[in-house]
Structures are given as structure tokens and as C-alpha cells.
């Protein structure tokens, strides 16, 4: 596993831990705050709002519903 893969895995674990620490909130509220946080981060860090919106759109298209 590459160093970047390890960092990505740790980030995912940290996000899961943050969600578990917010267990007293409704799932929808946690999701709303997460989406808002990362959307704002994308807009603030991207070279333009258009670039940020494209990044957000592409990221959301890459998500597939898990089969249960």
C-alpha cells in the first residue's frame, strides 16, 4: 500500500470516528454538516466556483448505493 493510500485510509477512519462521536445527532444532520463542510472547502480551495462545482458534481456521480 502506498503512503497516499495509507493517508486516505486513515482519513476515512477519522471521518468514521467523527461520525461515531456525533451519535447523538440524527444521521441526516450529520450528513448535512459533512456535505456543507466539504462543499465549502471545495469552493474556498478551488481556483474558481465553476471548478469547485465540477469537482463536487463528479465526486457525487462516483458514489454508488451499496447493495444490502
Buried (B, 14 or more C-beta within 10 A) or exposed (E): EEEEEEEEEEEEEEEEEEBEEBEEEEEEEBEEEBEEEBBEEBBEEBEEEEEBBEBBEEEEEEEEEEEE
